[in-house]
Each structure stands twice: as C-alpha cells, then as structure tokens.
Amino acid sequence: MSGWRPPKGGKNGGCLCGAVRFECRSIYDVIYCHCSKCCHWSGAPAVLSANVPGGDFSLIKGTPEAYRSSEQGLRHFCSACGTHLYFINDGPFVSINVLALNDSEDVRPRLHQCVASKLEWFTITDDLPQYPDSRIPAPGREP
C-alpha cells in the first residue's frame, strides 16, 4: 500500500490505571497481527501493533511485568490492571499495543500479517495487503 505513512511526531501511552507510562518518539510501522500468540495475549481476533525503533521508546513511569511467551521475546503488561502494553524481541523494534496509546487516531495500519492462522470466522473487510506469515515487506517496499 504505497500511500501509507507513519504518524508524525511522538506518542505517549500507558496502562488503564496509570501505573505504567511510556513514550514513543517515532513509529516505524503499524501492523494487524492474526497469529495465535498475539490473539491469545490480547483476547481479540487480531492485535494492532505499532513498531517503534528501540532507541525511540522509553518508560517514563512504573515498571511493567514481563512474560516470555516464546523464544522470540517478552510481552509486557501492568501487574496492577493487566493492560497489555508492548512486546520486545531480539530485533530493533518495540511492538506497542496501539490502543495503549493516549491518542491513536492517526496510528493507522499498513497491512495484516499471519493471516494463514487467523480465526476462520473472522472476516477481514478492509483492502489492506495480507501476508500469510510474519515475513512482510518494510514500509515503502511493498510489491
């Protein structure tokens, strides 16, 4: 989708109770994920995540709990209210739960990944590109 653009400027966010707060100085990409781990973690048929360069992410209040959900990384959440906050793996990005941002109106998705494992009854009705697994093109390098 060649017209996709990352949101401008930084974003702040955190958990429902306010115990954990974070800052994102930029957003590289925004993706719907339909993998079973993300869906199980969120309790939703898809998760909308914003990938933030690791150096552009910082905690500004509190310390979330971490859970190793796979060999790939850790999922972070608030131990007080349970809000799912972000995922960190060995790569260069922190994957933020978009709905944990204070203002997510302009944080729009670019594509769907892992659609081969999406719930059969869940119908994708937008026209965003769909990829069967997590191998996706970088923004601006779509086929």
Secondary structure, 3 states (H helix, E strand, C coil): CCCCCCCCCCEEEECCCCCCEEEECCCCEEEEECCHHHHHHHCCCCEEEEEEEHHHEEEEECCCEEEEEECCEEEEECCCCCCEEEEEECCCEEEEEHHHECCCCCCCCCEEECHHHCCCCCCCCCCCCECCCCCCCCCCCCC
